Amino acid sequence: MIEIDMDSLIKLVEEKRPKLVLVTCPPGIRLKCIEIITGLSNTYNFDAIFLGESCYGICDLAESEASFIQADLLLHIGHNSALKKAGKMTYFIEAYDNISLIPVIEKALPLIKMYKKIGLCTIGPHLKKLDEARDYLQELGFFVYIGDSVPPLQKGQVFGCNYSTCEAIMPYVEVFLFMGSSRFHAIGLYNFLEKPVFMLDPYTLEVVPIEQDALKIKKRLIFNFYKAVDAKSIGIIVGLKEGQFNMTAAFKLYKELKFLGRKVYLIAMKDISNDKLNAFPDIDVFIETACPRIGEDFFDKPVLSLQYGLKLVEYLKGQKF
């Protein structure tokens, strides 16, 4: 069951005394957020608007929307981090799942028994259960490591674009156990550190060695890179979400690729989808500067991340000169 940090939420509302609150959260906890915030709005006499747009992480800020509707408080609920505030009016409220991690660890034991040194990591909802998981594994004789907080990450936490807590303990571990149901995060961890990773899903008790899934994605990213090498026209996407906005990088790629003889177009969009990209039929390849993991989705045309875009420039310079 998901539990929202009510103490912090009530304290914030009592301190700010808002009149209009904008609420954004992941879709999985939206109903619970609506229930809780509606109750608070009645108690503390404020109006609430619930944002119906996508909300994938702490980079998914909604300050422009809050400003447009003249809200005086923006609550971002459910994406835990070491940050408490961002921008002018965004406050992060944490949410946790109280499901135990022990049953899925028990299920994983036959698959991890050949390892002695284990790294543990997870996403926000399971952070409070990570120490319990570590203690259980240590009692069984494993050496267990959890990376210290590296803001904005909390202790043992990973984002889809940030694995700094795991990078710090990588030299000491033989395998990583990602506690959670997100293959997305587990795949990112494997491709970032290139060490064995198991995804342990506490809801289904599924234990998945992630290497094959991760390598399939890596091969597709490399294939897309070489398609971009031959591309004549390239679209550089500027992400319009505040936490993903990177105009400097977009213009750098734009100028470099034009100099290298490509037709280059700057495109701005908030959510990057296949339908939106297909609206540009004359563009061969896209490079998005918003989120480093978007290129892993399935698109009809190759989509490169900023990292691969910069590698493309260096590769083409080598060819040119």
VOPAGU-2260 file (C-alpha; in pm, 1 decimal, decimal comma):
REM VOPAGU-2260
SITE   aa  ch    i         X         Y         Z
SITE  MET   A    0       0,0       0,0       0,0
SITE  ILE   A    1     127,2     344,5     -93,0
SITE  GLU   A    2     177,0     586,3     195,8
SITE  ILE   A    3     224,1     959,1     137,3
SITE  ASP   A    4     431,1    1169,6     375,1
SITE  MET   A    5     135,9    1337,7     541,7
SITE  ASP   A    6     343,0    1510,4     811,7
SITE  SER   A    7     547,0    1703,5     554,4
SITE  LEU   A    8     239,2    1773,3     344,3
SITE  ILE   A    9      33,7    1914,5     632,4
SITE  LYS   A   10     328,3    2116,1     764,6
SITE  LEU   A   11     381,7    2271,5     421,3
SITE  VAL   A   12      13,3    2360,2     375,6
SITE  GLU   A   13      -5,1    2514,2     722,5
SITE  GLU   A   14     310,3    2716,7     654,1
SITE  LYS   A   15     215,3    2841,3     305,5
SITE  ARG   A   16    -160,5    2883,5     356,2
SITE  PRO   A   17    -222,4    2857,7     -21,1
SITE  LYS   A   18    -538,0    2964,2    -198,3
SITE  LEU   A   19    -481,2    2764,3    -518,6
SITE  VAL   A   20    -265,8    2450,8    -536,9
SITE  LEU   A   21    -151,4    2266,7    -848,4
SITE  VAL   A   22     -83,1    1896,2    -790,5
SITE  THR   A   23     128,1    1674,1   -1014,8
SITE  CYS   A   24     213,2    1309,2    -953,9
SITE  PRO   A   25     275,7     976,9   -1131,9
SITE  PRO   A   26     -43,7     819,9   -1269,5
SITE  GLY   A   27     -11,4     517,4   -1039,2
SITE  ILE   A   28     -84,9     724,2    -728,3
SITE  ARG   A   29    -310,4     989,2    -881,4
SITE  LEU   A   30    -633,5     857,7    -728,4
SITE  LYS   A   31    -477,5     848,7    -381,7
SITE  CYS   A   32    -340,7    1201,2    -427,3
SITE  ILE   A   33    -682,0    1329,1    -535,0
SITE  GLU   A   34    -839,8    1173,1    -226,0
SITE  ILE   A   35    -581,6    1316,4      14,7
SITE  ILE   A   36    -554,4    1663,7    -137,1
SITE  THR   A   37    -931,4    1699,5    -164,7
SITE  GLY   A   38    -960,5    1624,5     205,8
SITE  LEU   A   39    -688,2    1875,7     290,9
SITE  SER   A   40    -844,3    2141,6      68,6
SITE  ASN   A   41   -1164,2    2116,8     269,9
SITE  THR   A   42    -977,4    2137,1     600,0
SITE  TYR   A   43    -744,6    2423,7     504,7
SITE  ASN   A   44    -977,0    2610,9     269,4
SITE  PHE   A   45    -785,2    2604,2     -58,9
SITE  ASP   A   46    -874,1    2498,9    -413,7
SITE  ALA   A   47    -677,3    2227,0    -592,0
SITE  ILE   A   48    -616,5    2156,1    -958,4
SITE  PHE   A   49    -477,1    1815,4   -1057,7
SITE  LEU   A   50    -244,9    1818,8   -1357,5
SITE  GLY   A   51    -341,3    1562,0   -1617,8
SITE  GLU   A   52     -11,4    1570,0   -1806,1
SITE  SER   A   53     266,5    1309,9   -1791,5
SITE  CYS   A   54     487,9    1304,6   -1484,1
SITE  TYR   A   55     787,1    1072,1   -1516,2
SITE  GLY   A   56    1032,9    1212,8   -1261,9
SITE  ILE   A   57    1156,1    1513,3   -1067,3
SITE  CYS   A   58    1263,9    1667,0   -1398,8
SITE  ASP   A   59     894,1    1682,5   -1490,9
SITE  LEU   A   60     839,7    2020,4   -1331,3
SITE  ALA   A   61     517,6    2210,2   -1396,3
SITE  GLU   A   62     615,6    2562,8   -1294,7
SITE  SER   A   63     496,1    2720,1   -1620,0
SITE  GLU   A   64     155,4    2555,4   -1579,1
SITE  ALA   A   65     137,6    2668,7   -1215,6
SITE  SER   A   66     226,6    3023,8   -1316,7
SITE  PHE   A   67     -26,6    3021,5   -1600,0
SITE  ILE   A   68    -315,5    2925,9   -1370,8
SITE  GLN   A   69    -180,7    3159,1   -1098,2
SITE  ALA   A   70    -133,4    2885,1    -838,4
SITE  ASP   A   71      60,4    2986,1    -529,0
SITE  LEU   A   72     182,6    2634,2    -445,4
SITE  LEU   A   73     288,5    2341,6    -663,3
SITE  LEU   A   74     293,8    1996,7    -503,7
SITE  HIS   A   75     498,7    1728,9    -678,8
SITE  ILE   A   76     401,3    1405,7    -504,2
SITE  GLY   A   77     556,8    1062,2    -536,2
SITE  HIS   A   78     898,0    1119,2    -691,5
SITE  ASN   A   79    1126,0    1090,0    -391,3
SITE  SER   A   80    1466,1    1255,7    -391,8
SITE  ALA   A   81    1713,1    1434,6    -167,6
SITE  LEU   A   82    1558,9    1762,3    -286,1
SITE  LYS   A   83    1272,6    1920,9     -99,4
SITE  LYS   A   84    1213,2    2212,7    -335,9
SITE  ALA   A   85    1279,1    2310,4    -697,3
SITE  GLY   A   86    1211,7    2623,0    -896,2
SITE  LYS   A   87    1002,9    2900,5    -743,5
SITE  MET   A   88     708,6    2706,0    -606,0
SITE  THR   A   89     761,2    2328,6    -648,7
SITE  TYR   A   90     771,6    2123,8    -330,2
SITE  PHE   A   91     838,7    1750,0    -335,9
SITE  ILE   A   92     626,8    1525,4    -114,9
SITE  GLU   A   93     748,1    1168,7     -78,2
SITE  ALA   A   94     543,8     850,3    -117,4
SITE  TYR   A   95     642,0     501,2      -6,6
SITE  ASP   A   96     518,0     147,5     -59,0
SITE  ASN   A   97     516,8     -65,2     254,9
SITE  ILE   A   98     540,6    -397,3      68,6
SITE  SER   A   99     818,2    -622,4     204,3
SITE  LEU   A  100    1120,4    -700,3     -13,4
SITE  ILE   A  101    1210,5   -1019,3     174,2
SITE  PRO   A  102     983,3   -1265,5     -15,7
SITE  VAL   A  103    1130,4   -1175,7    -355,0
SITE  ILE   A  104    1484,7   -1193,3    -213,5
SITE  GLU   A  105    1407,0   -1545,5     -91,1
SITE  LYS   A  106    1292,4   -1630,2    -443,4
SITE  ALA   A  107    1619,2   -1492,7    -583,6
SITE  LEU   A  108    1856,6   -1685,3    -357,5
SITE  PRO   A  109    1914,8   -1982,0    -596,1
SITE  LEU   A  110    2015,8   -1735,7    -870,1
SITE  ILE   A  111    2250,6   -1521,1    -662,2
SITE  LYS   A  112    2412,0   -1786,1    -439,4
SITE  MET   A  113    2732,2   -1784,6    -648,9
SITE  TYR   A  114    2793,3   -1420,6    -557,6
SITE  LYS   A  115    2931,7   -1297,0    -226,6
SITE  LYS   A  116    2937,6    -918,6    -272,3
SITE  ILE   A  117    2602,1    -763,6    -353,1
SITE  GLY   A  118    2501,8    -406,7    -432,3
SITE  LEU   A  119    2145,1    -303,9    -348,4
SITE  CYS   A  120    1949,6     -22,2    -511,2
SITE  THR   A  121    1591,5      79,3    -573,3
SITE  ILE   A  122    1356,4     359,3    -669,2
SITE  GLY   A  123    1176,6     598,7    -435,0
SITE  PRO   A  124     880,5     387,6    -317,6
SITE  HIS   A  125    1099,0     110,5    -171,8
SITE  LEU   A  126    1373,6     316,5      -6,9
SITE  LYS   A  127    1245,3     261,7     346,3
SITE  LYS   A  128    1266,8    -116,9     299,4
SITE  LEU   A  129    1623,9    -123,5     167,7
SITE  ASP   A  130    1798,2    -150,1     506,0
SITE  GLU   A  131    1575,0    -443,4     599,4
SITE  ALA   A  132    1673,2    -616,5     274,9
SITE  ARG   A  133    2041,6    -551,9     345,8
SITE  ASP   A  134    2015,9    -694,2     699,7
SITE  TYR   A  135    1842,6   -1007,4     571,6
SITE  LEU   A  136    2112,4   -1073,1     311,1
SITE  GLN   A  137    2390,8   -1008,3     560,5
SITE  GLU   A  138    2240,5   -1264,5     798,7
SITE  LEU   A  139    2271,7   -1515,9     514,7
SITE  GLY   A  140    2643,2   -1441,0     481,5
SITE  PHE   A  141    2649,8   -1195,5     191,7
SITE  PHE   A  142    2854,4    -876,4     193,5
SITE  VAL   A  143    2602,7    -606,0     104,8
SITE  TYR   A  144    2670,7    -251,6     -15,2
SITE  ILE   A  145    2429,1      39,5     -49,3
SITE  GLY   A  146    2557,4     359,8    -207,0
SITE  ASP   A  147    2546,0     676,3       3,8
SITE  SER   A  148    2328,4     968,8     -96,1
SITE  VAL   A  149    2450,0    1165,6    -397,5
SITE  PRO   A  150    2198,8    1451,3    -430,1
SITE  PRO   A  151    1946,5    1450,6    -579,9
SITE  LEU   A  152    1961,9    1076,9    -509,9
SITE  GLN   A  153    1897,2     943,4    -162,9
SITE  LYS   A  154    2092,4     652,5     -15,0
SITE  GLY   A  155    2055,5     349,3    -241,5
SITE  GLN   A  156    1830,6     532,8    -487,1
SITE  VAL   A  157    1856,8     537,5    -865,6
SITE  PHE   A  158    1683,4     745,4   -1131,2
SITE  GLY   A  159    1640,1     634,0   -1489,3
SITE  CYS   A  160    1910,3     884,5   -1584,3
SITE  ASN   A  161    2130,0     877,5   -1271,9
SITE  TYR   A  162    2308,7     580,2   -1114,5
SITE  SER   A  163    2567,2     767,7    -910,2
SITE  THR   A  164    2491,8     578,7    -587,5
SITE  CYS   A  165    2569,4     249,4    -762,3
SITE  GLU   A  166    2872,7     386,7    -943,6
SITE  ALA   A  167    3030,0     468,3    -605,7
SITE  ILE   A  168    3009,7     105,8    -483,9
SITE  MET   A  169    3074,7     -63,6    -818,9
SITE  PRO   A  170    3438,8    -159,0    -737,3
SITE  TYR   A  171    3324,7    -355,7    -432,9
SITE  VAL   A  172    3035,1    -560,1    -573,3
SITE  GLU   A  173    2993,8    -857,4    -804,5
SITE  VAL   A  174    2625,4    -815,9    -878,0
SITE  PHE   A  175    2351,7    -555,9    -833,7
SITE  LEU   A  176    2002,6    -635,5    -711,3
SITE  PHE   A  177    1754,7    -375,3    -827,6
SITE  MET   A  178    1452,6    -390,3    -597,6
SITE  GLY   A  179    1142,5    -293,3    -792,4
SITE  SER   A  180     921,4    -371,8   -1089,9
SITE  SER   A  181    1085,7    -132,9   -1339,1
SITE  ARG   A  182    1286,8    -304,6   -1610,3
SITE  PHE   A  183    1359,2      47,3   -1736,5
SITE  HIS   A  184    1571,1     127,8   -1429,6
SITE  ALA   A  185    1735,8    -215,6   -1417,6
SITE  ILE   A  186    1830,2    -198,3   -1786,5
SITE  GLY   A  187    1974,3     148,9   -1740,7
SITE  LEU   A  188    2182,0      25,8   -1448,1
SITE  TYR   A  189    2327,1    -261,9   -1649,8
SITE  ASN   A  190    2409,6     -49,6   -1952,9
SITE  PHE   A  191    2566,7     220,6   -1736,0
SITE  LEU   A  192    2789,1      -3,7   -1521,5
SITE  GLU   A  193    2806,7    -325,6   -1729,7
SITE  LYS   A  194    2788,6    -552,9   -1426,0
SITE  PRO   A  195    2535,9    -832,4   -1365,5
SITE  VAL   A  196    2196,0    -695,5   -1261,5
SITE  PHE   A  197    1888,5    -880,2   -1137,1
SITE  MET   A  198    1549,3    -712,4   -1117,5
SITE  LEU   A  199    1357,0    -833,0    -811,8
SITE  ASP   A  200     987,1    -747,9    -840,0
SITE  PRO   A  201     826,8    -745,8    -493,6
SITE  TYR   A  202     473,7    -747,5    -639,6
SITE  THR   A  203     495,0   -1049,9    -871,1
SITE  LEU   A  204     796,8   -1214,8    -699,0
SITE  GLU   A  205     958,3   -1226,2   -1042,1
SITE  VAL   A  206    1340,1   -1242,3   -1051,8
SITE  VAL   A  207    1484,9   -1134,4   -1385,8
SITE  PRO   A  208    1848,7   -1139,1   -1498,6
SITE  ILE   A  209    1847,0    -821,6   -1703,3
SITE  GLU   A  210    2153,0    -867,9   -1927,1
SITE  GLN   A  211    1975,9    -993,4   -2241,3
SITE  ASP   A  212    1713,0    -717,0   -2235,0
SITE  ALA   A  213    1981,4    -455,4   -2178,9
SITE  LEU   A  214    2203,2    -581,0   -2462,0
SITE  LYS   A  215    1911,6    -578,7   -2707,5
SITE  ILE   A  216    1855,1    -210,8   -2632,1
SITE  LYS   A  217    2225,1    -132,0   -2654,2
SITE  LYS   A  218    2247,4    -298,3   -2996,2
SITE  ARG   A  219    1949,0     -94,3   -3116,5
SITE  LEU   A  220    2109,4     228,4   -2993,5
SITE  ILE   A  221    2430,2     146,1   -3180,1
SITE  PHE   A  222    2230,3      58,9   -3494,2
SITE  ASN   A  223    2051,5     395,6   -3469,5
SITE  PHE   A  224    2386,6     569,7   -3432,5
SITE  TYR   A  225    2515,8     428,4   -3761,4
SITE  LYS   A  226    2187,3     514,3   -3933,1
SITE  ALA   A  227    2249,6     871,0   -3817,7
SITE  VAL   A  228    2596,5     866,1   -3971,7
SITE  ASP   A  229    2434,1     830,2   -4316,0
SITE  ALA   A  230    2146,1    1068,9   -4248,9
SITE  LYS   A  231    2115,0    1376,8   -4467,8
SITE  SER   A  232    1858,3    1560,3   -4255,1
SITE  ILE   A  233    1859,2    1569,1   -3875,6
SITE  GLY   A  234    1608,6    1711,7   -3629,8
SITE  ILE   A  235    1742,1    1843,9   -3299,6
SITE  ILE   A  236    1468,7    1826,0   -3035,6
SITE  VAL   A  237    1458,2    2081,9   -2755,5
SITE  GLY   A  238    1262,4    1947,2   -2459,1
SITE  LEU   A  239    1015,4    2202,5   -2326,1
SITE  LYS   A  240     978,6    2046,3   -1981,2
SITE  GLU   A  241    1158,8    2275,9   -1739,7
SITE  GLY   A  242    1377,7    2004,7   -1590,3
SITE  GLN   A  243    1477,1    1881,2   -1937,2
SITE  PHE   A  244    1529,6    2211,5   -2117,9
SITE  ASN   A  245    1877,8    2228,0   -2270,9
SITE  MET   A  246    1888,2    2494,5   -2540,4
SITE  THR   A  247    2266,5    2532,0   -2511,4
SITE  ALA   A  248    2329,2    2169,6   -2606,3
SITE  ALA   A  249    2067,3    2181,6   -2882,7
SITE  PHE   A  250    2227,7    2485,9   -3046,4
SITE  LYS   A  251    2573,3    2333,0   -3013,3
SITE  LEU   A  252    2461,0    2022,1   -3204,9
SITE  TYR   A  253    2271,6    2237,4   -3455,8
SITE  LYS   A  254    2577,5    2446,6   -3544,3
SITE  GLU   A  255    2821,2    2154,8   -3547,0
SITE  LEU   A  256    2606,5    1936,4   -3772,2
SITE  LYS   A  257    2534,8    2224,5   -4011,6
SITE  PHE   A  258    2908,0    2284,4   -4039,1
SITE  LEU   A  259    2947,8    1915,7   -4123,1
SITE  GLY   A  260    2711,5    1952,4   -4418,1
SITE  ARG   A  261    2388,5    1810,9   -4278,6
SITE  LYS   A  262    2046,7    1967,6   -4313,2
SITE  VAL   A  263    1955,6    2041,9   -3953,3
SITE  TYR   A  264    1629,3    2159,0   -3800,7
SITE  LEU   A  265    1551,5    2268,1   -3445,7
SITE  ILE   A  266    1224,0    2128,9   -3309,3
SITE  ALA   A  267    1063,2    2199,9   -2971,9
SITE  MET   A  268     818,8    1968,9   -2795,3
SITE  LYS   A  269     716,1    1867,0   -2446,3
SITE  ASP   A  270     638,9    1496,7   -2481,4
SITE  ILE   A  271     831,9    1315,2   -2752,4
SITE  SER   A  272     614,5    1055,3   -2923,5
SITE  ASN   A  273     620,7     853,5   -3243,0
SITE  ASP   A  274     317,0    1038,3   -3385,0
SITE  LYS   A  275     479,8    1375,4   -3327,0
SITE  LEU   A  276     804,9    1268,5   -3492,1
SITE  ASN   A  277     620,7    1121,7   -3790,2
SITE  ALA   A  278     477,6    1468,5   -3852,0
SITE  PHE   A  279     827,4    1555,7   -3984,3
SITE  PRO   A  280     847,8    1312,6   -4280,8
SITE  ASP   A  281    1152,5    1477,5   -4442,4
SITE  ILE   A  282    1374,7    1427,0   -4140,0
SITE  ASP   A  283    1584,2    1108,0   -4138,2
SITE  VAL   A  284    1706,4    1103,9   -3776,9
SITE  PHE   A  285    1629,1    1288,3   -3454,3
SITE  ILE   A  286    1857,9    1382,9   -3165,9
SITE  GLU   A  287    1673,1    1469,0   -2846,3
SITE  THR   A  288    1837,7    1679,9   -2577,4
SITE  ALA   A  289    1568,7    1629,0   -2312,7
SITE  CYS   A  290    1610,5    1289,7   -2141,2
SITE  PRO   A  291    1901,9    1049,2   -2201,5
SITE  ARG   A  292    1671,3     745,1   -2203,4
SITE  ILE   A  293    1402,1     851,8   -2454,7
SITE  GLY   A  294    1599,8     704,6   -2744,5
SITE  GLU   A  295    1546,5     357,9   -2595,7
SITE  ASP   A  296    1175,6     373,6   -2679,7
SITE  PHE   A  297    1053,9     231,0   -3009,3
SITE  PHE   A  298    1019,2     488,7   -3285,6
SITE  ASP   A  299     973,2     452,8   -3659,6
SITE  LYS   A  300    1286,0     661,8   -3714,7
SITE  PRO   A  301    1615,3     657,0   -3523,5
SITE  VAL   A  302    1619,5     879,1   -3213,7
SITE  LEU   A  303    1955,3     951,8   -3051,4
SITE  SER   A  304    2021,0    1089,4   -2704,9
SITE  LEU   A  305    2238,0    1395,3   -2649,6
SITE  GLN   A  306    2524,4    1164,8   -2553,5
SITE  TYR   A  307    2503,4     977,8   -2883,9
SITE  GLY   A  308    2450,8    1306,5   -3067,8
SITE  LEU   A  309    2782,0    1439,3   -2938,9
SITE  LYS   A  310    2950,1    1111,2   -3035,5
SITE  LEU   A  311    2799,7    1148,7   -3381,8
SITE  VAL   A  312    2959,2    1492,0   -3421,6
SITE  GLU   A  313    3300,3    1356,7   -3321,0
SITE  TYR   A  314    3261,6    1059,6   -3554,9
SITE  LEU   A  315    3165,0    1280,6   -3848,8
SITE  LYS   A  316    3451,9    1517,6   -3780,2
SITE  GLY   A  317    3686,5    1220,6   -3801,2
SITE  GLN   A  318    3538,2    1129,4   -4136,9
SITE  LYS   A  319    3551,7    1486,6   -4263,6
SITE  PHE   A  320    3903,7    1554,6   -4159,4
